């Protein structure tokens, strides 16, 4: 399909720069095939789901992945900013670099702290292994848990570019841009549909008989990359690491057999579940990288309902929701959301999509 088919006009004032409080008071647009749109709020999720349904959440935890460094090459120095986006091994990361054209293999990087944390190390040092298309592969002198702690000290929370370009990072973002159930460190962007949940809402869902299952997909900064091709078939999707274990898969299959529906919280949960069912059409345990790219025409094997935020025009995520709930349905729903002043993107409102067969 032409990428231009996924374009729409979005006024700047519809972009949310701050979240609502409490989290679960955000608005939620319910989108069902051939049924009129319903304007709800996130707490209505309790009434919209049935006993035996399963809510699948992504427990990845955002790390402070924005880093500043001085590049050293002989006697020459230059300031470079990095956004870590994918861990390669215990000491090596792939990172978007600005400006990447000032880097080449062998360059020494000396990082400086850019948050309020007390830095216990004098320096955090890395070396450039490779530079390609705006990103660099950088190998730190530290590794594993020691490197993780250093990144926390030297880094800052990586707000999405459409927020970070409009305001400064606030101390409140350290909590706001993290789900309440975040546990597995490794993401450089939040699974934002999960930002709407509170302990109270989760307890109400479980009291009704709706179970909660966890998986992990470490969201990469590639989720914000624009689609630069004219046809969707030419787009190369970024890869992200994820895991859904055998016990979780077994419980999901039992729930489905008992008439329950799988409700993915966020496109990250959906992408991992669909990756887990990709080989055979049936859910199987999954651990590794996925670069699944979902566009209209894709046959969904695992997910029945998707809770997600409102996405960018021409983005892979808008393509995904168009595949899930119908191309025309989603254009109609987004027009409704814009006209009725829904808030878009990471700190914005939610939508609840029922799959169109």
C-alpha positions in Angstrom: 0.0 0.0 0.0 1.0 3.6 -0.5 2.3 5.2 2.7 0.4 8.3 1.8 -2.9 6.4 2.4 -2.0 6.4 6.1 -1.7 10.2 6.3 -4.1 12.5 8.1 -4.0 16.1 9.3 -3.3 16.4 13.0 -3.3 19.9 14.7 -0.4 20.5 17.0 -2.7 21.3 19.9 -3.9 17.6 19.9 -0.4 16.4 21.0 -0.4 15.8 24.7 2.7 17.2 26.4 1.7 16.0 29.9 -0.4 13.0 31.1 -3.7 13.4 32.9 -4.0 12.6 36.6 -5.0 10.1 37.8 -3.7 7.9 35.0 -7.0 6.0 34.5 -9.1 9.1 34.0 -7.9 9.5 30.4 -10.5 9.3 27.7 -10.9 6.1 25.7 -12.5 5.8 22.3 -14.1 2.3 21.7 -13.9 1.1 18.1 -16.0 -1.9 17.1 -16.6 -3.2 13.6 -19.8 -1.8 12.1 -20.9 -0.3 15.5 -21.0 3.4 16.3 -18.0 4.8 18.1 -18.3 5.1 21.9 -16.6 7.8 24.0 -15.6 6.3 27.3 -12.8 6.7 29.9 -10.2 4.1 30.8 -11.9 3.0 34.0 -14.8 1.8 31.8 -12.5 -1.0 30.8 -14.0 -3.0 33.7 -17.4 -2.9 32.1 -16.2 -3.5 28.5 -14.3 -6.7 29.2 -15.8 -10.1 30.3 -14.8 -12.6 32.9 -12.3 -15.0 31.5 -10.8 -12.3 29.2 -7.0 -12.0 29.6 -5.2 -8.6 29.8 -1.7 -9.0 28.4 0.7 -6.3 29.6 4.3 -5.5 28.8 6.5 -5.2 31.9 9.5 -3.7 30.2 11.1 -0.8 32.1 12.4 2.4 30.5 16.1 3.1 31.2 17.6 6.6 31.1 18.9 6.1 27.6 19.8 9.7 26.5 23.5 10.3 26.9 25.9 13.1 26.1 29.5 12.5 25.2 32.7 14.2 24.1 34.2 12.5 21.1 38.0 12.3 21.2 40.0 11.7 18.0 43.7 12.6 18.4 43.6 16.2 19.6 40.1 16.9 18.2 37.0 16.9 20.3 33.3 17.2 19.5 30.0 17.1 21.4 27.8 14.1 20.4 24.4 13.1 21.9 23.2 9.5 21.9 20.0 7.7 22.3 20.6 4.0 23.1 18.0 1.9 21.4 19.1 -1.8 21.4 21.5 -3.8 23.5 23.7 -6.1 21.5 25.6 -7.8 24.4 26.7 -7.1 27.9 28.9 -4.1 27.0 27.7 -3.0 23.5 24.7 -0.9 22.4 23.3 0.4 19.2 22.5 4.1 19.5 21.2 6.9 17.4 23.8 9.6 17.3 23.5 13.3 16.7 25.4 14.3 14.6 26.5 10.9 13.5 28.6 12.3 10.7 31.2 13.4 13.3 31.8 9.8 14.3 34.0 7.0 12.8 35.2 3.7 14.0 37.8 3.8 16.8 36.6 7.2 18.3 36.8 7.4 22.1 33.6 8.7 23.8 33.7 10.2 27.3 30.2 10.6 28.7 29.0 13.3 31.1 26.1 13.2 33.5 22.9 14.9 32.3 20.5 14.3 35.2 20.3 15.0 38.9 21.8 11.7 40.0 25.0 11.7 42.0 27.6 10.2 39.7 29.9 7.9 41.5 32.2 7.2 38.5 34.6 9.8 37.3 33.9 8.9 33.7 31.9 6.6 31.5 33.9 5.6 28.5 33.1 3.8 25.3 34.5 3.3 21.8 32.8 3.5 18.5 32.8 0.2 16.6 30.7 1.1 13.6 28.7 4.0 12.2 25.9 3.6 9.7 22.8 5.6 8.6 22.6 7.8 11.7 23.4 5.2 14.3 26.6 4.0 16.0 27.6 0.7 17.6 29.4 1.7 20.8 31.3 -0.6 23.2 31.6 0.5 26.8 34.5 -0.2 29.1 32.0 -1.4 31.7 29.6 -4.3 31.2 26.5 -6.1 32.5 25.0 -4.7 35.8 27.9 -2.3 36.4 27.2 -0.7 33.0 23.5 -0.6 33.7 24.1 1.3 37.0 26.4 3.7 35.2 23.8 4.4 32.5 21.3 5.3 35.2 23.7 7.8 36.6 24.8 9.4 33.4 21.6 9.2 31.4 18.3 11.0 31.2 14.8 9.7 30.5 14.3 9.5 26.8 11.0 11.4 26.2 9.6 10.9 22.7 10.9 13.5 20.2 7.4 15.1 19.7 7.4 15.9 23.4 11.1 16.5 24.1 11.2 19.1 21.2 8.5 21.1 22.8 9.4 21.2 26.5 12.2 20.3 28.9 12.3 17.0 30.9 10.6 17.3 34.2 11.4 15.4 37.4 7.8 14.1 37.2 8.6 12.4 33.9 10.7 9.9 35.7 7.5 8.4 37.2 5.0 9.5 34.5 6.8 7.9 31.7 6.9 4.5 33.3 4.1 1.9 33.8 3.2 1.0 37.4 4.2 -2.6 36.6 7.5 -1.9 34.9 10.0 -4.5 36.0 12.4 -5.7 33.3 14.9 -3.0 32.4 15.8 -2.5 28.8 13.3 -0.3 27.0 14.2 3.2 25.7 10.6 4.1 25.1 7.5 3.3 27.2 4.8 0.9 26.2 2.5 3.9 26.4 -1.0 2.2 26.5 0.2 0.8 29.9 0.7 4.3 31.3 -3.1 4.5 31.8 -3.2 1.7 34.5 -3.4 2.2 38.2 -3.3 -0.4 41.0 -7.0 0.3 41.7 -8.0 -0.4 38.1 -6.0 -3.6 37.9 -7.6 -4.8 41.1 -11.1 -4.1 39.8 -10.3 -6.0 36.6 -9.1 -9.0 38.5 -12.0 -8.9 40.9 -14.3 -9.3 37.9 -12.5 -12.4 36.8 -10.2 -10.8 34.2 -6.7 -12.3 34.5 -3.5 -10.3 34.0 -0.5 -11.9 32.1 2.9 -10.4 31.5 5.3 -10.5 28.7 8.4 -8.4 27.9 9.2 -6.5 24.8 12.0 -3.9 25.1 10.7 -1.0 23.1 13.4 0.6 20.9 13.7 4.2 19.8 13.2 2.9 16.3 9.5 3.1 17.1 9.7 6.8 16.5 11.6 6.6 13.2 9.6 8.0 10.2 8.6 5.8 7.3 10.8 7.2 4.5 9.6 5.0 1.6 6.6 5.5 -0.6 5.3 1.9 -0.5 4.8 -0.1 2.7 6.4 -3.1 1.0 9.7 -1.3 0.9 9.9 -0.4 4.6 12.4 -2.2 6.8 11.0 -2.6 10.3 13.4 -2.1 13.3 13.9 -5.1 15.5 13.2 -5.4 19.2 13.9 -8.1 21.8 11.0 -9.8 23.5 10.0 -12.9 25.5 6.8 -14.7 26.4 7.4 -17.9 28.3 5.8 -21.3 28.1 3.8 -21.0 31.3 2.2 -17.7 30.0 1.4 -19.3 26.7 -0.2 -22.3 28.4 -2.5 -20.0 30.4 -3.5 -18.0 27.4 -4.5 -21.1 25.5 -6.6 -22.3 28.4 -8.3 -18.9 28.6 -9.1 -19.0 24.8 -10.4 -22.5 25.2 -12.8 -21.3 27.9 -14.1 -18.5 25.7 -11.9 -15.7 26.9 -10.5 -13.1 24.7 -6.8 -12.0 24.6 -6.6 -8.2 25.2 -3.2 -6.8 24.3 -2.3 -3.6 26.2 -0.3 -1.7 23.6 1.0 -2.4 20.1 4.2 -3.9 21.8 2.2 -6.6 23.5 0.3 -7.3 20.2 3.4 -7.5 18.1 5.1 -10.0 20.5 2.0 -12.2 20.7 1.6 -12.2 16.9 5.3 -13.0 16.6 4.8 -15.9 19.0 2.0 -17.3 16.7 3.8 -16.4 13.4 5.2 -19.9 12.5 2.2 -22.1 13.0 -0.8 -19.8 13.6 -0.9 -21.0 17.2 0.7 -19.3 20.2 4.1 -20.7 21.1 6.8 -19.6 23.6 9.0 -16.9 22.1 12.4 -15.4 23.0 14.5 -13.3 20.7 14.3 -10.4 18.2 11.2 -9.6 16.3 10.8 -7.2 13.4 7.2 -8.1 12.6 5.6 -5.4 10.4 1.8 -5.5 10.4 -0.2 -3.7 7.6 -3.7 -4.2 6.2 -4.1 -7.7 4.9 -2.3 -9.3 7.8 -4.1 -12.3 9.3 -4.2 -12.0 13.1 -3.7 -15.2 15.0 -3.5 -14.3 18.7 -5.1 -11.0 19.7 -8.8 -10.3 19.9 -8.8 -6.7 21.4 -6.2 -4.0 21.4 -5.9 -1.1 23.8 -3.6 1.5 22.4 -2.9 5.3 22.3 -3.4 7.5 19.2 -0.5 7.3 16.8 1.4 9.5 14.3 0.2 10.0 10.7 2.1 7.7 8.2 3.5 5.7 11.1 4.0 1.9 11.3 1.7 1.9 14.4 -1.2 3.6 12.5 -0.7 1.0 9.8 -0.9 -1.7 12.5 -4.2 -0.4 14.0 -5.6 0.0 10.5 -4.8 -3.7 9.9 -6.4 -4.7 13.2 -9.7 -2.7 13.2 -10.1 -1.8 9.5 -8.5 0.8 7.3 -11.7 2.9 6.8 -12.8 2.4 10.5 -9.5 3.8 11.8 -9.6 6.9 9.5 -13.1 7.5 10.7 -12.2 7.0 14.3 -9.1 9.3 14.1 -11.2 12.0 12.5 -13.7 11.6 15.3 -10.9 11.8 17.9 -9.4 15.0 16.4 -12.8 16.7 16.1 -13.6 15.8 19.7 -10.3 16.9 21.1 -8.8 13.6 22.1 -5.2 13.9 23.2 -2.6 12.1 21.0 0.6 10.2 21.4 2.5 8.9 24.5 0.9 11.1 27.1 -2.5 11.1 25.3 -5.8 9.3 25.5 -6.5 5.7 24.7 -8.5 3.7 22.2 -10.0 0.2 22.6 -10.1 -1.7 19.3 -12.1 -4.8 18.6 -10.6 -6.9 15.8 -12.3 -6.7 12.4 -12.3 -10.2 10.8 
